[in-house]
Amino acid sequence: MITFITRNNKGFTLIELIVVLAVFSILSVVVMPRIMNYLSSTRDNFLLLTTTIKKTFDDAFINQHTNFLMIHCDNKESEISDISSSIFERSNGISVAILDEKSEFIDSKNKLLKFRKFPDSFSIKEVLLTDGTIYTTGNIFIPFYPSGYSSSAIIHILINNDEEWSVTINPYLREPTVIKGYSTYEEIK
């Protein structure tokens, strides 16, 4: 009696496994840095924005002077046409200004509060104030007073022309609130 031994070929060969691992390695080298860059840059930009707001609050209180948080909207049109200072020509960023002896706005001397420009993927679209005013262009000044409070504002941010976020500045809290989606004052109350 002759018996035949048959082999079960249900597995992968070593060469097939090496090819699959090589393809995954190449994809991870190309794709992973882009994904990590996207995730970290968005997080870093929110961290930069919220930290600048907190430092503006602290600096005003500690040094007993009024700081003006300047939100530079993404739209490059300026609503202040008679001032030609470079501080008013900025867009899509954040900085802090103070008034000098001549009652002119100048950049804060604190290096932590210098102008920071955001990338195009992190776009400041508009700023809402409590009186109902909505600014979509130019520079919006939010005062932070030495007695430990500020004016209230909601900053609307568009990430990658897709995701809408809001950063809320509460007048009596040091820490701003970050909320997914565009919020209004009616929703906050």
Salt bridges, closest charged atoms under 4 A:
ASP58 OD1 - ARG174 NE 2.78
ASP59 OD2 - HIS65 NE2 3.33
ASP74 OD2 - LYS125 NZ 3.45
ASP107 OD2 - ARG90 NH2 2.71
GLU126 OE2 - HIS156 ND1 2.72
GLU163 OE1 - LYS180 NZ 3.71
GLU175 OE1 - LYS54 NZ 3.44
